[in-house]
Amino acid sequence: MKILIASTPAAGHISPMLAITRILLDDDHEIAFLTGSAFRDRIEASGAQFLPLPADADFDGRDLPSPIPELKDIPPGSQWLRIVYERLFVDAIPAQDQGLHEALKHFQADVIVGDDLLFGVLPMLLGPREMRPPIVLCGTSFLHWRRDDGAPDFVGLPPATTKEQREQYAVLAAEHDANVDQPVLRKLNEVLKTYGVGPVSVALFHSVVGLADAYLQLSVPSFEFPRELPPTVHFVGTPPIIRNQAPLPPWAHELDGSRKVILVTQGTVANNNFGLLLAPTFAALANEPDLLVVATAGGRPIETIPGPVPSNARLASYLPFEWLLPRVDALVTNGGYGTVNQALSFGIPLVAAGLTEDKADVNARVAWSGVGINLATNAPTSEALREATRTVLDRPSYRMRATQMADEFASIDTRLEVLRIIHHLERQRRARPRAATMKPARSRRAAR
């Protein structure tokens, strides 16, 4: 098959999409990859053909504040979310749609595989099915679908267990709907109207889950709040780590089992201020002689990490996770979805502290599933980090629950599942008539 991969230009989305690219290349498919120019080298190194997004959608997601400078001065909350939704996602739809159509002119794909934030697929998904290839989307964040308890997304709420909680969640949901979802939907539907499709009546993030021909959630069911889901949602585990993306560090021999290894990372997006997590973790564990603290700066220079580096800490800009994770005893993280799921696939318990992007909701799942402790803050104290780290190390229940989660990951053959679903959609495509060209569609209501 000829498969078009399309991704939001952010490292946390590019990495899993590249892992899926690797699966498809190994199955002898021809791949073109549409994303931001900042990732050209990584795409071409993978063996896929690189296609750049148009300028209006071509930003560098490794520096999130750059396309929206005012985010630097806005604390996490409804205003922050609304601005991100509108400026980063809705405003990018016309350019992403243009990029997809231009790509299909030169690369006549049998299937499109995109990440969950590529809302530029909405005009196609809302148009006639016969006018487009099948579209598969990949859940690179927590599953964006309405909850049984009515809680809004991106607030970090665990499932309600009492009537009082449900009532509280209803109030929060009404506020979130008024301040975030409805303003964003109004802007979204204005954009969709120009394509002659829509309107969409569900939250922006929920829309693509319900409309995609298949939605591959890159996790396991036990790490997701239980609720009724569309039949198109498939849990496919976490994609295999792409090997040899970074060299072994010069101190690799020190991970010899003589000390427990604590990995600390702020990921590749919320890592502009290492004083939030890396520095306080160093301070928290500096006097723990049985621990070796390993920190990765997510591609940034290690010199940007503030404060003294204790004698039991080792630093690197990048680290090869395929080598590192089997040696890790606990992960201290701000809650990047891909990193959390990779850690769980190795049975690693977690200490989580982060509120930006999707991290409040990811970390709520860490605590709810029993695999770690959620400190529920963006700036944890050293004392809280020390206590939480010792707890997940010394209390067997966390390791046991993480091990059970690892067994669930191991029960899913991610490669076979991805290939099975994509091949099934392509067979369906071949079995039905397909128009030769793609034209604007008449209005269709998405009320799911």
Secondary structure as UniProt FT lines:
FT   STRAND          2..6
FT   HELIX           11..26
FT   TURN            27..28
FT   STRAND          30..35
FT   HELIX           37..39
FT   HELIX           40..46
FT   STRAND          49..52
FT   HELIX           55..57
FT   HELIX           61..63
FT   TURN            64..67
FT   HELIX           69..73
FT   HELIX           78..84
FT   HELIX           85..90
FT   TURN            91..92
FT   HELIX           93..106
FT   STRAND          111..115
FT   TURN            116..117
FT   HELIX           119..121
FT   HELIX           122..126
FT   HELIX           129..131
FT   STRAND          135..139
FT   TURN            148..149
FT   TURN            153..154
FT   HELIX           163..176
FT   HELIX           177..181
FT   HELIX           182..193
FT   TURN            194..196
FT   HELIX           204..211
FT   STRAND          214..217
FT   HELIX           221..223
FT   TURN            231..232
FT   STRAND          233..235
FT   TURN            243..244
FT   TURN            250..251
FT   HELIX           252..254
FT   STRAND          260..265
FT   TURN            274..277
FT   HELIX           278..285
FT   TURN            286..287
FT   TURN            289..290
FT   STRAND          291..296
FT   TURN            298..299
FT   HELIX           302..304
FT   TURN            311..312
FT   STRAND          313..316
FT   HELIX           321..324
FT   HELIX           325..327
FT   STRAND          330..333
FT   HELIX           337..345
FT   TURN            346..347
FT   STRAND          350..352
FT   TURN            357..358
FT   HELIX           359..369
FT   STRAND          372..374
FT   HELIX           382..394
FT   HELIX           396..410
FT   HELIX           414..431
//
